[in-house]
Amino acid sequence: MNENGGWAALGRVDIRLADLGSLTLSANYRSVGFGTIEQRVNERSKEDYLTWDAATSLDLGKLTPKHIGLQIPVYAGISKTTSKPQFDPLDMDLRLKDKINSAKNAHDADSIKTQAIDQTTIKTVNFTNVRKNKTNGKKPKLLDISNVDLNYNYTHQERTSPIIELEDIKKTRAAIGYNYAPQPKFIEPLKNSIKSKSPWLALVRDFNFNYVPSLISVKADWFRQFGASRSRNIGTSFKLPETYNKFFYFDRYYNLRWDFTRSISLDFMAVNNARVDEPFGRIDTKEKKDSIQKNFWSGGRNTHYHHEGTLSYNLPTSKLPILDWTTIRATYTAKYDWLAGSLLDRELGNTLLNGQTINLTSDLDFERLYQKSKFLRSVYSDAQEQKQPRQKPQKDSTGKKIKIKNPNFGKTGNVCKTN
């Protein structure tokens, strides 16, 4: 057994770039033969393992004038992991170093080294919630640029190993959103017209409506992945064909909330899922690129659509003195789904699904009801007194009951009775 030891090290550096952001650098290395004290010789590391990464998080909006109000958060990172085995994976009885030294020429030596090393590289760039903030302190308007936000993410992963000749995966995701959420403006046209404070007129006096929606939200989300991989054909120069794992999704989201009155509100949401069809293989010709652009600008091929609307109404029973002890809420929900059929058999058609739900809930406050009648109020009060535990009589050290003398006994004064 080879009892030669190994070594390991790790390091990390964090740099703060004032209020602009931060930068982080880290590395980790473990050599052949390294292990913990309790590990046996055959349990120690049999590879030279190295991983390092660099990442930075910045707010590029700090580089622009403050009165513009730009918010540009950026994250960028790169990491690389390399594993170099002690023995050649294809000839486990030979040391990799010896096999490389015995190669006929430099080309063969590089080929042996490339096939033996397991290496992964990941690069990523993120822009999250890029937007322009309001700096004038005014209320948001329908066409304000501050209602728009942008997101972008790009990830590129490359890997080679003894059994993988090539693995190349690129993921790109982008989204643009619009959100408008003003404060409701309830108008009460009859509030100043009816001077009477009678509770029976509250239903008419408090009539109100709102002409501004509470929320308008629209979002477009694109997610594209291109993955190409090729297995290593060991023992021959013939290359196996590439296999692909790719897709291009185009999703749209819609949300609307409108409080027509303080008692009536509408919530509506819709989701449209689409797929941008791509030609087979790599997109390396003008015809293939034109085909994707045409499918993209047409919105893609719809695969699923769903919408749901809910209308809620709080009955104005609180405005009627005879029913103000009740709370009644009614909701009506309608749903619709459309699912595209398989491209393999269009004759089967698409799938439709719809449904509705009607819900009525009530809350009855009988304690408040009892207060409207002297008889019920007195019965309720007597019942509450009976529920209270009686106070036990006090006793002295000999066990006799102590009589408590009324401090007001024998005194005269005014007596006030309240009903």
BELMOBEL-V82414 format. One record per run of one state. SS is the DSSP state (H for helix, E for strand, L for the rest). FROM is the first residue (numbers start at 1). TO is the last residue. If there is no record, write none. Layout:
{{SS | FROM | TO} {SS | FROM | TO}}
This chain:
{{L | 1 | 7} {E | 8 | 17} {L | 18 | 20} {E | 21 | 30} {L | 31 | 40} {H | 41 | 43} {L | 44 | 46} {E | 47 | 59} {H | 60 | 63} {L | 64 | 65} {H | 66 | 68} {L | 69 | 69} {E | 70 | 85} {L | 86 | 86} {E | 87 | 88} {L | 89 | 90} {E | 91 | 95} {H | 96 | 101} {L | 102 | 105} {H | 106 | 116} {L | 117 | 117} {E | 118 | 132} {L | 133 | 144} {H | 145 | 147} {E | 148 | 160} {L | 161 | 163} {E | 164 | 180} {L | 181 | 185} {E | 186 | 187} {L | 188 | 198} {H | 199 | 205} {L | 206 | 208} {E | 209 | 210} {L | 211 | 214} {E | 215 | 231} {L | 232 | 242} {E | 243 | 259} {L | 260 | 263} {E | 264 | 275} {L | 276 | 285} {H | 286 | 297} {L | 298 | 300} {E | 301 | 314} {L | 315 | 315} {H | 316 | 319} {L | 320 | 325} {E | 326 | 339} {L | 340 | 345} {H | 346 | 348} {L | 349 | 350} {E | 351 | 364} {L | 365 | 365} {H | 366 | 370} {L | 371 | 373} {H | 374 | 387} {L | 388 | 394} {E | 395 | 395} {L | 396 | 400} {E | 401 | 401} {L | 402 | 419}}
